[in-house]
């Protein structure tokens, strides 16, 4: 038995001296050097007690070593579990405990604070910094640069990514080797990536967009990436002349358009700009085209499926749409109440089926059965329709998910925290439009006595990742409800949507 994901993304480049990672300081990692470092991490994981199928939870800064650790997990047959670097210790405790992670890898500066949590979860604690220091880095440094790749099949679990639902309980989406590899192959061909491409990479690598789309496509094509630690406007403009392609969230494009240095000449050599993870405003799409002559290619995906649809490489890229389904993805729009398929043009819930669709939710068979039908169609929770061109248009979500700056935010988690604070009777958290981030978080709170709004904000700061913090807290006398007593968040969105 082979290891298809490792062979396709990493092993085939073991002897290639072509550039893979171009770092801000000018250092260049060849594909060969990257594969060698991955092997050292595979050895280090094995020496740390990680067996085939074990989960490896990772919360580290974006770096060349962080990507090599991902490759090392694949080579060792471990299940890679990347975690948002903004998550607090309370949040991490659930992910690590629920996943049963064998090891947890964090930044060296966080070891003292996170050690009790890791111990309670039964995970060994290792560390890795962006500067290649820490206990895991030191262990890897002493290892051979070749590793006997663990045997895995396309049906084996390769990654575990946590998402959430409106119930507030996080769900681990199980992604197989087939899920990741099939999507990378489809997108590489559809978006015409080759070994000549250089991708400007400023996305985080703890979620699907930056890791399983951007990185996997570049590896499969044998191309190179300019690996920036994060989005920085000056750095983006400085490195853009070396790139041929860029993937980003809408915020990247709005920030570029705000800078007069970003013009048609700077983007003239670029082949492709791609946007996703949050809705791209039509005004941004048109302004970008007017400034540069490039029409941004918008696509649609999610944690459980990677990418589902894409505007075409050749052909019209239509603002406000996410294009037709990918060639190997079936998409239908159904009646949320009955599950019956609806004709084109009618709004309903979007369901998808294909080799990209996940295996189910980790240790949640009932939740899996609710959202993954027996015939393989996944109920995305998004509402939309297929227009006369066959392009998909997303009009909303039938779950109250908020997407801000490309990050998924689940209102129930924030509401539970607010409701537990002194002076709060109840709360409702909604997403309202934001030109920069797509949406921002707004909390509507009903007081039950004296209420300290600043204390509410402080509670969120202490317990939640920064991107989940309410940008505004509005105090009202009562929340709007329907005849069944359910809070009408649509009314709140209408009321505060222009706030």
C-alpha positions in Angstrom: 0.0 0.0 0.0 1.2 3.5 -0.8 0.6 6.9 0.6 -1.2 8.8 -2.2 -1.3 12.2 -0.6 2.4 12.2 0.3 3.4 10.9 -3.1 1.5 13.5 -5.0 2.3 16.5 -3.0 5.7 15.9 -1.5 7.5 12.6 -2.5 7.6 13.4 -6.2 9.6 16.5 -5.5 12.2 14.8 -3.3 15.0 15.4 -5.7 13.8 18.7 -7.2 16.2 21.7 -6.7 13.5 24.1 -7.9 12.3 26.8 -5.5 9.3 26.1 -3.4 9.3 28.6 -0.5 10.5 32.1 -1.0 10.7 33.8 2.4 10.5 37.6 3.2 14.2 37.7 4.2 15.2 36.4 0.8 15.9 32.8 1.9 14.7 30.1 -0.5 13.7 26.6 0.3 13.9 24.2 -2.6 11.4 21.4 -3.0 14.1 19.0 -2.0 15.0 20.9 1.1 11.4 21.1 2.1 10.8 17.3 1.7 14.0 16.6 3.7 12.8 18.8 6.6 9.4 17.1 6.5 11.2 13.8 7.0 12.9 15.1 10.0 9.6 16.1 11.5 8.1 12.7 10.7 11.0 11.1 12.7 10.5 13.6 15.5 6.8 12.8 15.7 7.4 9.1 15.8 10.0 9.5 18.6 7.4 11.5 20.5 5.0 8.6 20.5 2.9 9.5 17.4 1.6 6.3 15.6 -0.2 6.0 12.4 -3.7 7.5 12.8 -2.9 9.6 15.8 -4.0 13.2 15.8 -1.4 15.9 16.0 -2.8 19.2 17.1 -0.9 22.3 16.0 -1.2 25.9 17.0 2.0 27.7 15.7 2.9 30.7 13.8 3.0 30.5 10.0 6.5 29.5 8.8 8.4 27.2 6.5 8.8 24.8 9.4 5.0 24.9 10.1 4.3 23.8 6.5 7.0 21.1 6.8 5.4 19.8 9.9 2.1 19.3 7.9 4.1 17.3 5.3 5.8 15.4 8.1 2.4 14.4 9.5 1.2 13.1 6.1 4.5 11.1 5.7 4.2 9.6 9.2 0.5 8.7 8.6 -0.7 11.0 11.4 -3.9 13.1 11.3 -3.1 16.8 11.0 -5.2 19.1 13.2 -4.4 22.8 12.6 -5.8 25.3 15.1 -6.3 29.0 14.8 -3.5 30.9 16.4 -6.0 33.3 18.1 -7.7 30.5 20.1 -7.5 30.9 23.8 -6.6 28.1 26.3 -10.3 27.5 27.1 -11.0 27.0 23.4 -8.0 24.8 22.8 -8.9 22.5 25.7 -12.0 21.3 23.9 -10.3 20.7 20.6 -7.4 18.8 22.0 -9.6 16.8 24.4 -12.3 16.0 21.9 -9.8 14.9 19.2 -7.8 12.8 21.6 -4.6 14.3 20.2 -1.5 12.4 21.0 0.6 15.6 20.9 -0.1 19.3 21.0 2.4 21.6 19.4 2.4 25.3 20.4 4.7 28.3 20.3 7.5 28.2 22.9 6.3 31.4 24.5 2.9 29.7 25.3 4.2 26.5 26.8 3.9 27.5 30.5 0.4 28.8 30.1 -0.9 25.8 28.0 0.9 23.0 29.8 -1.9 22.4 32.4 -4.5 22.3 29.6 -2.5 19.8 27.5 -1.9 17.6 30.6 -5.6 17.5 31.4 -6.3 16.5 27.8 -3.7 13.8 27.9 -1.5 15.3 25.1 2.2 15.5 25.1 3.3 19.1 24.7 6.0 20.2 22.2 6.9 23.6 20.8 7.8 25.2 17.5 8.4 28.8 16.8 8.5 30.8 13.5 12.3 31.0 14.0 12.6 27.2 14.1 13.3 27.0 17.8 11.4 25.0 20.4 11.5 21.4 21.6 10.1 19.9 18.4 12.5 21.9 16.2 15.4 20.7 18.3 14.3 17.1 18.1 13.8 17.4 14.4 17.2 19.0 13.8 18.9 15.8 15.1 16.9 13.4 12.8 17.8 11.9 9.4 16.4 13.6 6.2 14.8 10.5 4.9 11.8 8.6 6.5 10.1 5.4 5.5 6.7 6.8 4.5 3.7 5.3 6.3 1.3 3.3 4.2 -2.1 5.0 3.8 -4.9 4.8 1.3 -7.1 7.5 -0.2 -9.9 6.5 2.2 -7.8 7.0 5.3 -8.2 10.1 7.5 -5.6 12.8 6.7 -6.9 15.9 8.6 -9.3 17.0 11.2 -10.6 20.6 11.0 -13.0 21.9 13.6 -16.0 23.9 12.6 -19.1 24.7 14.7 -22.8 24.9 14.5 -25.5 27.1 16.0 -25.7 24.8 19.0 -22.3 26.1 19.9 -20.7 22.6 20.1 -17.6 22.4 17.8 -17.5 19.6 15.2 -14.4 18.0 13.9 -14.7 17.6 10.1 -12.9 14.4 9.0 -11.1 14.9 5.7 -9.6 11.9 3.9 -6.6 11.7 1.6 -9.1 11.4 -1.3 -11.0 14.6 -0.2 -7.8 16.7 -0.2 -6.1 15.2 -3.2 -9.1 15.2 -5.5 -9.9 18.8 -4.8 -6.2 19.9 -5.3 -6.1 18.0 -8.7 -9.4 19.5 -9.9 -8.4 23.1 -9.0 -4.9 22.8 -10.3 -6.3 21.9 -13.7 -9.2 24.3 -13.6 -7.1 27.3 -12.5 -4.1 26.3 -14.8 -1.4 26.2 -12.2 2.0 24.9 -13.4 5.5 24.6 -12.2 6.1 28.1 -13.6 3.7 29.7 -11.1 4.7 31.7 -8.1 1.8 32.2 -5.6 1.8 35.2 -3.3 0.7 33.5 0.0 -0.4 35.8 2.8 -3.3 33.6 4.1 -3.2 31.7 7.4 -2.3 28.0 7.2 -4.7 26.8 9.9 -7.7 26.5 7.7 -8.8 25.1 4.3 -8.1 28.2 2.2 -4.4 28.8 3.0 -3.5 25.2 3.6 -5.5 22.7 1.6 -6.2 25.1 -1.4 -3.3 27.4 -1.8 -0.5 25.1 -0.5 -1.7 21.8 -1.9 -2.3 23.3 -5.4 1.2 24.8 -5.4 2.8 21.5 -4.3 0.8 19.5 -6.8 1.8 21.8 -9.6 5.5 21.9 -8.5 5.4 25.7 -8.3 6.7 28.2 -5.7 5.1 30.3 -3.0 6.2 33.7 -1.6 5.4 32.9 2.1 4.4 36.0 4.0 3.6 35.6 7.7 0.4 37.5 7.3 -1.3 40.1 5.2 0.8 43.3 5.3 0.0 45.9 2.7 3.6 47.1 2.2 4.9 43.5 1.9 2.2 42.5 -0.6 3.0 45.5 -2.8 6.7 44.8 -2.5 6.5 41.1 -3.4 3.7 41.3 -6.0 6.2 41.8 -8.9 7.7 38.3 -8.3 4.3 36.5 -8.3 2.0 35.2 -11.0 -1.0 34.4 -8.8 -2.6 35.4 -5.6 -5.3 33.9 -3.3 -7.0 36.1 -0.7 -10.1 37.0 1.2 -12.1 40.1 0.2 -10.2 42.2 2.8 -7.0 41.7 0.9 -8.5 43.3 -2.2 -10.2 46.2 -0.5 -6.9 47.1 1.3 -5.0 46.9 -2.0 -7.5 49.2 -3.7 -7.1 51.7 -0.9 -3.4 52.2 -1.8 -2.5 54.3 -4.8 0.7 52.2 -5.4 -1.5 49.3 -6.4 -2.2 50.0 -10.1 -2.4 48.3 -13.5 1.4 48.4 -14.0 2.0 46.6 -10.6 -0.5 43.8 -11.6 0.3 43.6 -15.3 2.4 40.4 -15.1 -0.1 38.6 -12.8 -2.0 35.7 -14.2 -4.7 35.2 -11.7 -6.4 36.7 -8.6 -8.6 34.4 -6.6 -11.0 35.4 -3.7 -12.9 33.3 -1.2 -13.8 32.5 2.4 -16.2 35.4 2.5 -18.5 37.1 0.0 -16.8 39.6 -2.3 -18.9 42.7 -2.8 -19.7 43.4 -6.4 -18.4 46.9 -5.9 -15.0 45.6 -5.0 -15.1 43.2 -8.0 -15.8 46.1 -10.4 -13.4 48.5 -8.8 -10.6 46.0 -9.0 -11.3 45.3 -12.7 -11.3 49.0 -13.4 -8.0 49.6 -11.6 -6.1 46.6 -12.9 -7.9 45.1 -15.9 -8.1 41.8 -13.9 -11.4 40.3 -12.9 -11.1 38.5 -9.6 -12.1 34.8 -9.8 -14.5 34.1 -6.9 -15.2 30.5 -5.7 -17.2 28.8 -3.0 -16.1 26.3 -0.5 -16.2 25.3 3.2 -14.4 23.3 5.8 -16.3 20.1 5.2 -15.8 20.1 1.4 -12.9 22.3 0.4 -14.0 23.9 -2.9 -17.4 23.3 -4.5 -17.8 25.9 -7.3 -15.6 28.3 -9.1 -16.0 31.1 -11.7 -14.3 30.0 -14.9 -10.7 30.6 -15.8 -11.8 31.2 -19.4 -15.2 32.8 -19.7 -17.1 35.4 -17.7 -16.3 35.9 -14.1 -19.6 37.3 -12.8 -19.6 39.6 -9.8 -22.0 38.3 -7.1 -21.7 34.7 -8.2 -19.4 31.9 -7.3 -19.6 30.2 -10.7 -20.7 26.7 -11.7 -20.0 23.5 -9.7 -16.5 22.0 -10.2 -16.3 19.3 -12.8 -16.4 16.5 -10.3 -18.9 18.1 -7.9 -22.7 17.6 -8.1 -24.7 20.5 -6.7 -28.4 20.8 -6.2 -30.7 23.3 -4.5 -33.4 21.8 -2.4 -36.4 22.7 -0.3 -35.1 22.9 3.3 -38.4 21.3 4.6 -38.7 18.4 2.3 -35.3 17.9 0.7 -36.9 17.9 -2.8 -34.8 19.4 -5.6 -35.9 22.8 -6.8 -35.7 24.1 -10.3 -33.0 26.6 -11.4 -33.8 30.2 -10.3 -35.5 29.1 -7.0 -33.8 29.8 -3.7 -33.3 26.8 -1.4 -30.6 25.1 0.6 -27.4 24.1 -1.3 -26.3 20.4 -1.2 -23.2 19.0 -2.8 -21.8 15.6 -3.5 -18.3 14.6 -4.8 -14.9 13.2 -3.9 -14.2 16.5 -2.0 -17.0 15.9 0.5 -15.8 15.0 4.0 -16.2 11.6 5.8 -18.3 12.9 8.6 -18.0 14.6 12.0 -15.5 13.2 14.5 -17.3 11.1 17.1 -20.7 12.7 16.1 -22.7 10.0 14.2 -26.0 11.7 14.8 -24.8 15.1 13.6 -23.2 13.4 10.6 -26.5 11.7 9.7 -28.3 15.1 10.0 -26.1 16.8 7.5 -24.6 14.1 5.3 -27.3 12.2 3.5 -27.1 8.4 2.8 -26.7 9.1 -0.9 -23.6 11.3 -0.2 -25.1 14.7 -0.6 -24.0 17.2 2.1 -26.4 19.8 3.3 -24.2 22.9 3.4 -26.5 25.2 5.4 -26.1 27.9 2.7 -29.1 29.3 0.8 -28.8 30.1 -2.9 -29.9 29.4 -6.4 -28.5 28.5 -9.8 -29.0 31.2 -12.4 -29.7 30.9 -16.1 -26.0 30.7 -16.9 -25.6 27.7 -14.5 -23.7 30.0 -12.0 -24.4 29.6 -8.3 -25.5 32.6 -6.3 -25.3 32.5 -2.5 -28.0 34.6 -0.8 -27.7 33.8 2.8 -27.4 31.0 5.4 -30.0 29.0 7.1 -27.7 28.7 10.1 -26.6 32.0 11.7 -23.0 31.6 10.7 -21.0 34.9 10.5 -18.0 35.2 8.2 -15.7 38.0 9.0 -12.4 38.5 7.3 -12.6 34.9 6.1 -13.1 33.4 9.6 -16.2 31.5 10.6 -17.9 32.9 13.7 -20.8 31.1 15.4 -23.2 33.3 17.4 -24.2 30.8 20.0 -20.7 30.6 21.4 -20.7 34.4 22.0 -24.3 34.4 23.2 -23.6 31.8 25.8 -20.7 33.9 27.2 -22.7 37.1 27.2 -25.7 35.5 28.8 -23.5 34.3 31.7 -22.3 37.9 32.6 -23.8 40.0 35.4 -26.7 42.2 34.3 -27.5 40.3 31.1 -30.9 38.7 30.7 -30.4 37.4 27.2 -28.5 38.2 24.0 -28.6 37.8 20.3 -25.5 37.9 18.1 -25.7 38.7 14.4 -23.5 39.6 11.5 -23.9 42.9 9.8 -22.4 44.0 6.5 -18.9 45.4 6.6 -17.1 46.7 3.5 -13.7 45.6 4.8 -14.4 42.3 6.4 -17.6 41.2 4.7 -19.4 41.0 8.0 -18.7 42.2 11.6 -20.1 40.9 14.8 -22.8 42.9 16.6 -24.3 41.8 19.9 -27.9 42.9 20.9 -28.3 42.5 24.7 -31.3 42.8 27.0 -30.4 44.0 30.5 -31.5 42.4 33.7 -30.5 45.2 36.1 -27.4 47.5 35.9 -25.2 46.6 32.9 -21.6 47.4 32.4 -21.0 47.3 28.6 -17.2 47.6 29.0 -17.2 44.6 31.3 -19.0 42.6 28.6 -16.4 43.6 26.1 -13.7 42.6 28.6 -15.2 39.2 29.1 -15.2 38.6 25.4 -11.6 39.7 25.2 -10.5 37.3 27.9 -12.4 34.2 26.7 -12.7 34.5 22.9 -10.4 34.8 20.0 -10.1 38.4 18.8 -11.9 37.8 15.5 -15.0 36.7 17.5 -15.2 39.9 19.6 -18.4 41.9 19.1 -17.5 45.2 17.4 -20.6 46.8 18.9 -22.9 45.9 21.8 -26.4 47.4 21.6 -28.7 47.4 24.7 -32.4 47.0 24.1 -35.5 46.5 26.1 -36.5 43.2 24.4 -35.6 41.0 21.5 -38.0 40.6 18.6 -39.8 37.2 18.6 -42.2 35.3 16.4 -45.4 33.7 17.6 -43.4 30.6 18.6 -41.2 32.6 20.8 -38.1 32.3 18.6 -35.8 35.3 18.3 -36.2 36.9 14.8 -32.6 37.6 13.9 -33.7 38.6 10.4 -35.4 41.6 12.1 -32.3 42.5 14.0 -30.2 42.2 10.8 -32.7 44.5 9.0 -32.6 47.0 11.9 -28.8 47.1 12.5 -27.6 46.1 9.0 -26.6 49.7 8.2 -25.3 50.5 11.6 
